Amino acid sequence: MKDCLCFFGALPEHFAKAFELLAPDLDFTAASTGGLQVALRRGDCLCVEKNAQGAAITWAAPVQVYRALSLLRQHWEEDAFLIEERPCFETAGIMFDVSRNAVLLPETIRYFLRKMALMGLNLGMMYTEDTYEVPGQPYFGYQRGRYTMDELRALDDYAGMLGIELCPCIQTLGHMNRALHWPALAHLKENEELLLADDEATYAFLEQLIAAACAPYRSRRIHIGMDEAGGIGLGTHLRRHGYENPHAIIRRHLARVLEITRRHGLSAMMWSDMFFRPDSPTNGYYDTGMPSREAIDAVPPGITLVYWDYYHESEQDYAGMLAKHAALGAPAAFTGGVWTWCGPALDYAKTIAAAVPALAACKKAGVPLVLAAAWGDNGAESNFLSALLAFQLYAEFTYTGGYDADALARRFACCCGAQARPFLDLSLFNAVPGMRSGALRPVNAAKFLLYQDPLIQLYEADTAGLPMSAHYASLETRYWQYAQENPGFARLFSFYALLAKALSHKCAWHEQAGRAVRERDFAQSARLAEALPETIRAVEELRTAWRVLWESTNRPHGFEIIDLRLGGVAARLSTARVRMEAFAAGALEDIPELSAPALPYTRRDDGTLFGSYAVGEIVSACKIDI
């Protein structure tokens, strides 16, 4: 039976509807009389108190009411308690990456908005490179699952009802490959990734993009991107105008973009790396000194610079970069990373190691806005649901000013109805016992072992002697149990059980195939070939489960890439079976791919491995798209 609450006092706008949406997750119901009396009042912090007379909630922002209700549910069995929280960031939220093949269903975003409300996060940023409707541009987002304006407007209304601001994040310079590959838009290219600066057709196009991007939202914020614009001034621009300092080109281009945003009444923010890269000896972001005079002069008034960093694990590193941002003379925000882009399994160990010192440095520096970004680079293989615990971490740090693993787990159980441990254990997919990882590009074993070719085994030397098959067999058992213990996430954890099963079968081959051929062990070769049909079935079972999981949270667009990848894995396993059977029977003198000496690939001199995040660098020494 649900516990009943009776509310009175200073209720936020839309409270009745918002409570109706959140009540099922909290197992509460509302009544005009009876139940626990809950008084609401406005104040300068979040406070929730319960005693014999009832409960009282103080709130400074509407979303804090819904966090307070989750705190009330969490401590419901206590006769009396008092919790007071003062957020250390004015704005904290989530970046929804809906541009890397996986476009979240509107209902999935609504689900996350409800969870954000219970956590107390108050900003959702929609990262849409080309996945939003632009009138007059039919190829923009064509067959990519783009959102209509009506869909985005409805999401904005839903977020606003929960006290959450939703705003657009687009690209106005780089990261435009999927739009620019269409012949109809090729005239706008600087190169395959960048729009052409100093061209009037580009600014007419950007006028359309910005007008369409902001139209569905009540927020007057917009993120204009402009990160990782490598090669600016070195493509079409160079051929037309000759060489020019990249700072000068960026300064002019940004001024034109900001003319457009101001005309639409928007407050713009952008990624900050392009103010650092021209001064870097490596075109890097984090290896420069204090900003040059040219960099400072390139920053226009009125822009907010967003410092992004997913890598460092020292508070001092983050503090140093924040000091460099302060020297640029513009307000700074921060975006940290939830390591979803390393493959099908999120790396929580790296996520937490980077997030905690980053947030601590932001707190000390007085950064007003922080975001957690779960990017989907190289196919969005990690389902967005897997990032929920990281979002809770950002929320708890925001309201408590620190990180406590046990407290985080309790809050997660309340807000999301699941154990924290199965999410944390996803890191085990990426690190087989004995495998050591580099710091800035952590190893991602689940991805490279899933896609490593059975004949062209590029990682054979890197993984020699590691108990890969046994490790993944143990994870299969563990994740079947997690699926039973967490019914709300049974589909997600069943997928990971099947991923572990496929990896276990596949690794049994990888551990032995090269040695069997080089040593001409025909009996072992026959046994390995005989086991491959079961491995192929495991890969097919994984592909089917992956599709079901994908379609439960995403538009169908983009899954064709996963189909092609796993279909390729199955096909190559079939080829490997034919060739190994022939070798074992003496019909094939050699399998030269497997008999070749195994050379280190990603292993450094100190024995650590670095991550392989793109399928094209995993499957073959040949180029996959040539």
C-alpha positions as CSV (number, residue, x, y, z in Angstrom):
1,M,0.0,0.0,0.0
2,K,1.3,3.4,-0.9
3,D,2.1,5.9,1.8
4,C,-0.2,9.0,1.6
5,L,1.0,12.6,1.8
6,C,-1.1,15.8,2.3
7,F,0.6,18.9,0.9
8,F,0.0,22.5,1.8
9,G,1.9,25.8,1.8
10,A,4.1,27.2,-1.0
11,L,3.8,24.7,-3.8
12,P,5.8,25.2,-7.0
13,E,4.0,25.8,-10.2
14,H,2.7,22.5,-11.8
15,F,3.3,20.7,-8.6
16,A,0.2,18.5,-8.8
17,K,1.1,17.2,-12.3
18,A,4.8,16.8,-11.4
19,F,3.9,14.8,-8.3
20,E,1.6,12.6,-10.3
21,L,4.5,11.8,-12.6
22,L,7.0,11.1,-9.8
23,A,4.7,9.4,-7.3
24,P,4.9,5.9,-8.8
25,D,8.8,5.9,-8.4
26,L,8.4,7.2,-4.8
27,D,5.5,4.8,-3.9
28,F,3.7,7.9,-2.6
29,T,0.1,9.0,-3.2
30,A,-1.4,12.4,-2.5
31,A,-4.7,13.2,-0.7
32,S,-6.5,16.4,0.4
33,T,-6.9,15.0,3.9
34,G,-5.3,12.2,5.8
35,G,-1.8,10.8,5.5
36,L,1.4,12.6,6.6
37,Q,1.0,16.4,6.6
38,V,3.8,18.0,4.5
39,A,4.2,21.8,4.7
40,L,6.1,23.4,1.9
41,R,7.8,26.9,2.1
42,R,10.2,28.9,0.1
43,G,13.7,29.5,1.5
44,D,17.3,29.8,0.6
45,C,18.2,26.1,0.8
46,L,16.8,22.6,0.6
47,C,15.6,21.3,3.9
48,V,13.4,18.3,4.7
49,E,12.3,17.6,8.2
50,K,10.1,14.9,9.7
51,N,8.8,14.6,13.3
52,A,5.6,13.6,15.1
53,Q,3.7,16.5,13.8
54,G,4.4,15.8,10.1
55,A,7.0,16.9,7.6
56,A,8.2,20.2,6.3
57,I,10.1,20.9,3.0
58,T,11.9,24.1,2.3
59,W,13.0,24.8,-1.2
60,A,14.9,27.5,-3.1
61,A,14.2,26.1,-6.6
62,P,11.3,23.9,-7.8
63,V,13.4,20.8,-8.5
64,Q,14.5,20.8,-4.9
65,V,11.0,19.9,-3.9
66,Y,11.3,16.6,-5.8
67,R,14.7,15.8,-4.4
68,A,13.3,16.5,-1.0
69,L,10.5,14.0,-1.6
70,S,13.1,11.4,-2.5
71,L,14.9,12.1,0.7
72,L,11.6,11.8,2.6
73,R,11.1,8.4,1.0
74,Q,14.6,7.3,1.7
75,H,14.3,8.1,5.4
76,W,10.6,7.2,5.7
77,E,11.0,4.6,8.4
78,E,12.7,7.1,10.7
79,D,10.5,8.8,13.2
80,A,12.3,12.0,13.0
81,F,15.1,13.5,10.9
82,L,16.4,16.8,9.6
83,I,18.4,17.1,6.4
84,E,19.6,20.5,5.1
85,E,21.5,20.9,1.8
86,R,23.0,23.9,0.0
87,P,24.0,23.2,-3.5
88,C,27.6,24.0,-4.3
89,F,26.7,24.7,-8.0
90,E,24.0,26.9,-9.2
91,T,23.2,24.6,-12.1
92,A,24.0,20.9,-12.4
93,G,22.8,18.5,-15.0
94,I,23.2,16.0,-17.8
95,M,24.3,16.3,-21.4
96,F,22.1,14.1,-23.6
97,D,24.3,12.9,-26.5
98,V,21.7,12.1,-29.2
99,S,24.1,12.5,-32.1
100,R,26.3,9.4,-32.2
101,N,23.8,7.0,-33.8
102,A,21.7,6.5,-30.7
103,V,18.8,9.0,-30.7
104,L,17.0,8.5,-27.4
105,L,13.2,8.0,-27.7
106,P,11.3,10.9,-26.3
107,E,9.8,8.6,-23.6
108,T,13.4,7.6,-22.6
109,I,14.3,11.3,-22.1
110,R,11.1,11.7,-20.0
111,Y,12.3,8.8,-17.9
112,F,15.7,10.5,-17.4
113,L,14.0,13.8,-16.6
114,R,12.0,12.1,-13.9
115,K,15.1,10.6,-12.4
116,M,16.9,14.0,-12.6
117,A,14.0,15.6,-10.7
118,L,14.4,13.0,-7.9
119,M,18.1,13.6,-7.9
120,G,17.7,17.4,-7.9
121,L,19.5,18.0,-11.2
122,N,18.2,21.1,-12.9
123,L,19.6,21.3,-16.4
124,G,19.3,18.9,-19.4
125,M,21.3,19.8,-22.5
126,M,20.4,18.2,-25.8
127,Y,23.5,17.5,-27.8
128,T,22.2,17.5,-31.3
129,E,24.7,17.8,-34.1
130,D,22.2,17.1,-36.9
131,T,19.4,15.3,-35.1
132,Y,16.9,18.2,-34.9
133,E,14.5,19.4,-37.6
134,V,15.6,22.4,-39.6
135,P,12.9,23.8,-42.0
136,G,14.3,24.1,-45.5
137,Q,17.1,21.6,-44.9
138,P,15.7,18.1,-45.7
139,Y,19.1,16.4,-45.6
140,F,20.0,17.8,-42.2
141,G,19.5,14.7,-40.0
142,Y,18.0,12.7,-42.8
143,Q,17.7,9.0,-41.8
144,R,19.4,9.8,-38.5
145,G,16.4,9.7,-36.3
146,R,16.2,13.5,-35.9
147,Y,13.6,15.1,-33.5
148,T,10.7,17.2,-34.8
149,M,10.2,20.6,-33.3
150,D,6.9,19.3,-31.8
151,E,8.7,16.5,-30.0
152,L,11.4,18.8,-28.6
153,R,8.7,21.4,-27.5
154,A,6.8,18.6,-25.7
155,L,10.0,17.5,-24.0
156,D,10.7,21.1,-22.9
157,D,7.2,21.4,-21.5
158,Y,7.8,18.1,-19.6
159,A,11.1,19.3,-18.2
160,G,9.7,22.6,-17.2
161,M,6.9,21.0,-15.3
162,L,9.6,19.2,-13.2
163,G,11.6,22.3,-12.6
164,I,14.3,21.4,-15.1
165,E,15.7,23.6,-17.8
166,L,16.2,22.0,-21.1
167,C,18.4,23.7,-23.7
168,P,20.0,23.0,-27.0
169,C,23.6,22.2,-27.7
170,I,24.5,22.3,-31.4
171,Q,27.6,22.6,-33.5
172,T,28.5,25.8,-35.5
173,L,32.0,24.9,-36.8
174,G,33.3,21.4,-36.3
175,H,31.7,17.9,-35.7
176,M,29.5,18.5,-38.8
177,N,30.6,15.4,-40.7
178,R,27.2,13.7,-40.8
179,A,25.6,16.9,-42.3
180,L,28.5,17.8,-44.6
181,H,28.8,14.3,-46.2
182,W,25.6,15.0,-48.2
183,P,26.4,16.4,-51.6
184,A,23.6,19.0,-51.1
185,L,25.7,20.6,-48.3
186,A,29.2,19.9,-49.6
187,H,29.6,23.6,-50.7
188,L,29.7,24.5,-46.9
189,K,32.9,22.4,-46.2
190,E,36.2,23.6,-44.9
191,N,37.1,19.9,-44.6
192,E,35.2,16.7,-43.9
193,E,34.4,17.9,-40.3
194,L,34.3,21.7,-40.4
195,L,32.1,24.4,-41.8
196,L,33.8,26.9,-44.0
197,A,34.4,30.2,-42.1
198,D,34.2,33.6,-43.8
199,D,31.7,32.3,-46.3
200,E,28.2,34.0,-46.5
201,A,26.5,30.7,-47.4
202,T,27.8,29.3,-44.1
203,Y,26.2,32.1,-42.1
204,A,22.9,31.8,-43.9
205,F,23.0,28.1,-43.1
206,L,23.9,28.8,-39.4
207,E,21.0,31.3,-39.2
208,Q,18.7,28.5,-40.1
209,L,20.3,26.1,-37.7
210,I,20.2,28.4,-34.7
211,A,16.7,29.6,-35.3
212,A,15.5,26.0,-35.5
213,A,17.6,24.8,-32.6
214,C,16.2,27.4,-30.1
215,A,12.6,27.5,-31.3
216,P,11.3,24.5,-29.2
217,Y,12.8,25.6,-25.9
218,R,11.8,28.2,-23.4
219,S,15.4,28.5,-22.2
220,R,17.4,31.4,-23.6
221,R,20.7,29.4,-23.3
222,I,22.3,27.8,-26.3
223,H,25.6,25.9,-26.5
224,I,27.2,26.6,-29.9
225,G,29.8,23.9,-29.7
226,M,32.9,24.9,-31.7
227,D,35.2,22.3,-30.2
228,E,37.9,20.1,-31.8
229,A,37.9,22.2,-35.0
230,G,41.2,20.9,-36.1
231,G,42.3,22.1,-39.5
232,I,40.5,25.4,-39.5
233,G,42.0,27.6,-42.2
234,L,43.9,24.7,-43.8
235,G,41.3,23.4,-46.2
236,T,39.0,25.3,-48.6
237,H,39.8,28.5,-46.6
238,L,43.5,28.1,-47.3
239,R,42.9,27.6,-51.0
240,R,40.7,30.7,-51.2
241,H,42.4,33.1,-48.9
242,G,45.9,31.8,-48.2
243,Y,47.3,31.0,-44.7
244,E,46.0,32.9,-41.7
245,N,46.5,32.5,-38.0
246,P,43.7,30.2,-36.7
247,H,43.0,32.5,-33.8
248,A,42.0,35.2,-36.2
249,I,39.7,33.0,-38.2
250,I,38.0,31.6,-35.1
251,R,37.6,35.2,-33.8
252,R,35.8,36.4,-36.9
253,H,33.7,33.2,-37.2
254,L,32.6,33.3,-33.6
255,A,31.7,37.0,-33.9
256,R,29.4,36.1,-36.8
257,V,27.8,33.3,-34.9
258,L,27.2,35.5,-31.8
259,E,25.6,38.1,-34.0
260,I,23.0,35.4,-34.9
261,T,22.5,34.2,-31.3
262,R,22.1,37.8,-30.0
263,R,19.5,38.5,-32.7
264,H,17.6,35.5,-31.4
265,G,17.9,36.7,-27.8
266,L,20.2,33.9,-26.7
267,S,22.9,33.6,-24.2
268,A,25.7,31.5,-25.7
269,M,28.2,29.1,-24.3
270,M,30.9,27.2,-26.2
271,W,33.6,24.6,-25.6
272,S,36.9,26.3,-24.7
273,D,39.5,24.0,-26.3
274,M,39.9,26.1,-29.5
275,F,41.3,29.0,-27.4
276,F,44.1,26.7,-26.3
277,R,44.9,24.4,-29.3
278,P,46.6,27.0,-31.5
279,D,49.1,27.6,-28.8
280,S,49.8,23.9,-28.1
281,P,52.8,22.2,-29.6
282,T,50.7,19.1,-30.1
283,N,47.3,20.8,-31.0
284,G,46.3,19.6,-27.6
285,Y,44.1,21.1,-24.9
286,Y,45.8,20.5,-21.6
287,D,49.5,21.0,-22.5
288,T,49.7,24.8,-22.9
289,G,50.8,27.4,-20.4
290,M,48.7,30.4,-19.5
291,P,46.7,31.7,-22.4
292,S,48.5,33.9,-25.0
293,R,47.5,37.4,-25.7
294,E,46.1,36.2,-29.0
295,A,43.9,33.7,-27.2
296,I,42.7,36.3,-24.7
297,D,41.9,38.7,-27.5
298,A,40.0,36.0,-29.4
299,V,37.4,35.6,-26.6
300,P,34.4,37.9,-27.3
301,P,32.4,39.5,-24.5
302,G,29.3,37.7,-23.4
303,I,30.4,34.2,-24.1
304,T,30.6,31.4,-21.4
305,L,33.5,29.0,-21.9
306,V,32.9,25.4,-21.1
307,Y,36.0,23.6,-19.9
308,W,35.7,19.8,-20.7
309,D,37.9,17.3,-19.1
310,Y,37.3,13.5,-18.6
311,Y,40.8,12.4,-18.1
312,H,42.8,13.8,-15.2
313,E,42.6,12.3,-11.7
314,S,44.3,15.1,-9.7
315,E,42.4,18.1,-8.3
316,Q,45.5,20.1,-9.0
317,D,45.3,19.4,-12.7
318,Y,41.7,20.7,-12.8
319,A,42.5,23.7,-10.6
320,G,45.3,24.6,-13.0
321,M,43.0,24.5,-16.1
322,L,40.4,26.5,-14.3
323,A,43.0,29.1,-13.5
324,K,43.9,29.2,-17.2
325,H,40.2,29.7,-18.0
326,A,40.0,32.6,-15.5
327,A,42.9,34.3,-17.4
328,L,40.8,34.3,-20.6
329,G,38.4,36.7,-18.9
330,A,35.1,34.9,-19.6
331,P,32.7,33.0,-17.3
332,A,33.6,29.3,-17.1
333,A,31.4,26.2,-16.8
334,F,32.6,22.6,-16.6
335,T,31.6,19.3,-18.3
336,G,33.0,16.0,-17.0
337,G,32.7,12.7,-18.7
338,V,30.8,9.5,-17.9
339,W,33.0,7.0,-19.7
340,T,30.4,5.5,-22.0
341,W,32.4,6.0,-25.2
342,C,34.9,3.2,-24.5
343,G,32.7,0.5,-25.8
344,P,29.7,-1.6,-24.7
345,A,30.6,-1.4,-21.0
346,L,30.9,1.9,-19.2
347,D,34.1,2.4,-17.2
348,Y,33.0,3.5,-13.8
349,A,36.4,3.2,-12.2
350,K,37.7,5.9,-14.6
351,T,34.5,7.9,-14.3
352,I,34.7,8.3,-10.6
353,A,38.5,8.7,-10.5
354,A,38.1,11.7,-12.8
355,A,34.8,13.2,-11.6
356,V,35.5,13.5,-7.9
357,P,38.6,15.7,-8.1
358,A,37.1,17.7,-11.0
359,L,34.0,18.5,-9.0
360,A,36.1,19.3,-5.9
361,A,38.2,21.8,-7.9
362,C,35.0,23.3,-9.5
363,K,33.5,23.8,-6.0
364,K,36.6,25.6,-4.7
365,A,36.8,27.8,-7.8
366,G,33.2,28.8,-7.6
367,V,32.2,27.3,-11.0
368,P,28.5,27.9,-11.3
369,L,27.5,25.2,-13.8
370,V,28.6,21.6,-14.1
371,L,27.4,18.9,-16.5
372,A,27.9,15.2,-16.8
373,A,28.3,14.1,-20.4
374,A,27.9,10.4,-21.4
375,W,29.2,10.6,-25.0
376,G,28.4,7.9,-27.5
377,D,31.4,8.1,-29.8
378,N,31.9,5.3,-32.3
379,G,28.4,3.9,-32.3
380,A,26.9,4.6,-28.9
381,E,27.6,1.1,-27.8
382,S,26.9,1.7,-24.1
383,N,23.2,2.1,-23.4
384,F,22.4,5.5,-21.8
385,L,20.7,3.7,-18.9
386,S,24.1,2.4,-17.7
387,A,25.1,6.0,-16.9
388,L,22.5,6.6,-14.2
389,L,24.8,6.0,-11.3
390,A,27.2,8.6,-12.6
391,F,24.4,11.1,-12.9
392,Q,23.5,10.4,-9.3
393,L,27.1,11.0,-8.3
394,Y,27.0,14.5,-9.8
395,A,23.8,15.2,-8.0
396,E,25.0,14.0,-4.6
397,F,28.2,16.0,-5.0
398,T,26.2,19.1,-5.9
399,Y,24.0,18.9,-2.8
400,T,26.5,17.5,-0.3
401,G,29.8,19.0,-1.5
402,G,31.6,15.6,-1.5
403,Y,31.7,12.0,-2.5
404,D,30.6,9.1,-0.2
405,A,30.3,5.8,-1.9
406,D,27.9,4.3,0.6
407,A,25.7,7.3,0.7
408,L,25.7,7.4,-3.1
409,A,24.5,3.8,-3.2
410,R,21.7,4.5,-0.8
411,R,20.5,7.5,-2.8
412,F,20.7,5.5,-6.0
413,A,18.6,2.7,-4.6
414,C,16.0,5.3,-3.6
415,C,15.9,7.4,-6.8
416,C,16.5,4.6,-9.4
417,G,15.4,1.4,-7.6
418,A,18.6,-0.5,-8.2
419,Q,21.8,-1.6,-6.5
420,A,24.9,0.4,-7.2
421,R,27.2,-2.6,-7.4
422,P,26.1,-4.0,-10.8
423,F,26.8,-0.6,-12.4
424,L,30.2,-0.2,-10.7
425,D,31.1,-3.7,-11.8
426,L,30.7,-2.8,-15.5
427,S,34.4,-1.7,-15.2
428,L,35.3,-5.4,-14.8
429,F,34.4,-5.9,-18.5
430,N,37.3,-3.6,-19.5
431,A,40.1,-4.9,-17.3
432,V,40.9,-8.6,-17.2
433,P,43.0,-9.6,-14.1
434,G,46.6,-8.8,-14.8
435,M,45.7,-6.2,-17.5
436,R,47.1,-2.8,-16.6
437,S,45.6,0.4,-17.9
438,G,47.1,3.7,-18.9
439,A,45.7,6.8,-17.2
440,L,44.5,9.1,-19.9
441,R,43.3,6.5,-22.4
442,P,42.2,3.6,-20.3
443,V,42.1,0.1,-21.7
444,N,38.7,-1.2,-22.9
445,A,39.0,-4.9,-23.2
446,A,35.3,-5.6,-23.8
447,K,35.4,-3.7,-27.1
448,F,38.7,-4.8,-28.6
449,L,38.1,-8.5,-27.6
450,L,34.6,-8.4,-29.0
451,Y,35.7,-7.1,-32.4
452,Q,39.2,-8.5,-32.6
453,D,39.4,-10.7,-35.7
454,P,39.8,-14.4,-35.0
455,L,42.5,-14.7,-37.7
456,I,44.1,-11.2,-37.7
457,Q,44.6,-11.1,-33.9
458,L,46.2,-7.7,-33.4
459,Y,46.0,-7.9,-29.6
460,E,47.4,-11.4,-29.2
461,A,50.7,-10.2,-27.8
462,D,49.0,-7.6,-25.6
463,T,46.8,-10.2,-23.9
464,A,49.2,-13.2,-23.8
465,G,48.9,-15.1,-20.6
466,L,45.8,-13.3,-19.3
467,P,42.8,-15.4,-18.0
468,M,40.3,-13.8,-20.4
469,S,37.9,-16.6,-21.0
470,A,37.6,-17.5,-17.3
471,H,37.2,-13.9,-16.3
472,Y,34.2,-13.3,-18.7
473,A,32.7,-16.7,-17.7
474,S,32.5,-15.4,-14.1
475,L,31.0,-12.1,-15.2
476,E,28.3,-14.0,-17.1
477,T,27.2,-15.7,-13.9
478,R,27.4,-12.5,-11.9
479,Y,25.2,-10.5,-14.4
480,W,22.5,-13.2,-14.6
481,Q,22.3,-12.8,-10.9
482,Y,22.2,-9.0,-11.1
483,A,19.4,-9.2,-13.6
484,Q,17.3,-11.3,-11.1
485,E,18.1,-9.0,-8.2
486,N,17.3,-5.8,-10.1
487,P,14.1,-6.4,-12.1
488,G,13.8,-2.8,-13.2
489,F,17.1,-3.3,-15.1
490,A,16.8,-6.9,-16.0
491,R,17.0,-6.2,-19.8
492,L,20.2,-4.2,-19.3
493,F,21.9,-6.7,-17.0
494,S,20.8,-9.6,-19.2
495,F,22.5,-7.9,-22.1
496,Y,25.7,-7.7,-20.1
497,A,25.4,-11.4,-19.1
498,L,25.2,-12.3,-22.9
499,L,28.1,-9.9,-23.6
500,A,30.2,-11.8,-21.1
501,K,29.1,-15.1,-22.5
502,A,30.1,-14.1,-26.1
503,L,33.4,-12.7,-24.8
504,S,34.1,-15.9,-22.8
505,H,33.6,-18.1,-25.9
506,K,35.5,-15.8,-28.2
507,C,38.5,-15.4,-25.8
508,A,38.8,-19.2,-25.5
509,W,39.7,-19.0,-29.2
510,H,42.0,-16.0,-28.9
511,E,44.0,-17.6,-26.0
512,Q,44.9,-20.7,-28.0
513,A,44.4,-20.3,-31.8
514,G,47.8,-18.6,-32.6
515,R,49.8,-21.0,-30.5
516,A,48.0,-24.1,-32.0
517,V,48.9,-23.1,-35.5
518,R,52.4,-22.1,-34.8
519,E,53.1,-25.3,-32.9
520,R,51.1,-27.3,-35.5
521,D,48.9,-28.8,-32.8
522,F,46.4,-30.4,-35.1
523,A,44.3,-32.0,-32.3
524,Q,43.9,-28.6,-30.5
525,S,43.2,-26.9,-33.8
526,A,40.3,-29.4,-34.5
527,R,38.9,-28.8,-31.0
528,L,39.0,-25.0,-31.5
529,A,37.3,-25.2,-34.9
530,E,34.6,-27.5,-33.4
531,A,33.8,-24.9,-30.7
532,L,33.3,-22.1,-33.1
533,P,29.6,-22.8,-34.0
534,E,28.7,-22.3,-30.3
535,T,30.7,-19.0,-30.3
536,I,28.8,-17.8,-33.4
537,R,25.5,-18.7,-31.6
538,A,26.6,-16.6,-28.6
539,V,27.4,-13.6,-30.8
540,E,24.1,-13.9,-32.5
541,E,22.3,-14.2,-29.2
542,L,24.1,-11.1,-28.1
543,R,23.2,-9.2,-31.3
544,T,19.5,-10.0,-30.7
545,A,19.6,-8.9,-27.1
546,W,21.4,-5.8,-28.1
547,R,18.7,-4.9,-30.6
548,V,16.0,-5.4,-28.1
549,L,17.8,-3.2,-25.5
550,W,18.6,-0.6,-28.2
551,E,15.0,-0.3,-29.4
552,S,13.7,-0.1,-25.8
553,T,15.5,3.2,-25.3
554,N,16.5,4.5,-28.8
555,R,15.1,5.2,-32.2
556,P,15.9,2.2,-34.6
557,H,18.3,4.4,-36.6
558,G,22.0,3.6,-35.8
559,F,21.5,0.0,-34.9
560,E,22.4,-1.0,-38.4
561,I,26.0,-0.2,-37.4
562,I,25.9,-2.7,-34.5
563,D,24.2,-5.2,-36.9
564,L,27.0,-4.8,-39.4
565,R,29.7,-5.1,-36.7
566,L,28.4,-8.2,-35.0
567,G,27.4,-9.7,-38.3
568,G,31.0,-9.2,-39.4
569,V,32.2,-10.9,-36.2
570,A,30.0,-13.9,-36.9
571,A,31.1,-14.1,-40.5
572,R,34.7,-14.0,-39.6
573,L,34.3,-16.7,-37.0
574,S,32.7,-18.8,-39.7
575,T,35.6,-18.2,-42.0
576,A,38.0,-19.0,-39.1
577,R,36.2,-22.3,-38.6
578,V,36.6,-23.3,-42.3
579,R,40.3,-22.5,-42.3
580,M,41.1,-24.1,-39.0
581,E,39.2,-27.3,-39.9
582,A,41.2,-27.4,-43.2
583,F,44.5,-26.9,-41.3
584,A,43.6,-29.5,-38.7
585,A,42.8,-32.0,-41.5
586,G,46.0,-31.3,-43.3
587,A,44.3,-29.8,-46.3
588,L,45.8,-26.4,-45.5
589,E,49.5,-26.2,-45.0
590,D,49.4,-23.0,-42.9
591,I,47.2,-20.2,-41.7
592,P,49.6,-17.3,-42.2
593,E,47.5,-14.8,-40.3
594,L,47.7,-16.9,-37.2
595,S,51.3,-18.2,-37.6
596,A,52.7,-14.7,-38.0
597,P,54.7,-13.6,-34.9
598,A,52.5,-11.8,-32.3
599,L,53.7,-8.2,-31.9
600,P,52.7,-5.7,-29.2
601,Y,50.0,-3.3,-30.4
602,T,48.8,-1.0,-27.6
603,R,51.2,-2.3,-24.9
604,R,53.6,0.3,-23.7
605,D,57.1,-0.3,-22.4
606,D,55.8,-0.2,-18.8
607,G,53.3,-3.0,-19.6
608,T,50.2,-0.9,-19.6
609,L,47.7,-1.0,-22.4
610,F,45.9,2.0,-23.9
611,G,42.3,2.0,-25.1
612,S,41.1,1.2,-28.6
613,Y,37.9,3.2,-29.1
614,A,37.3,2.8,-32.9
615,V,36.3,-0.4,-34.5
616,G,38.4,0.5,-37.6
617,E,41.6,0.3,-35.5
618,I,40.6,-3.0,-33.9
619,V,39.5,-5.4,-36.7
620,S,42.3,-5.3,-39.2
621,A,45.7,-3.9,-40.2
622,C,43.9,-3.0,-43.5
623,K,41.8,0.1,-43.7
624,I,38.1,-0.7,-43.2
625,D,36.7,1.9,-45.6
626,I,39.1,1.9,-48.5
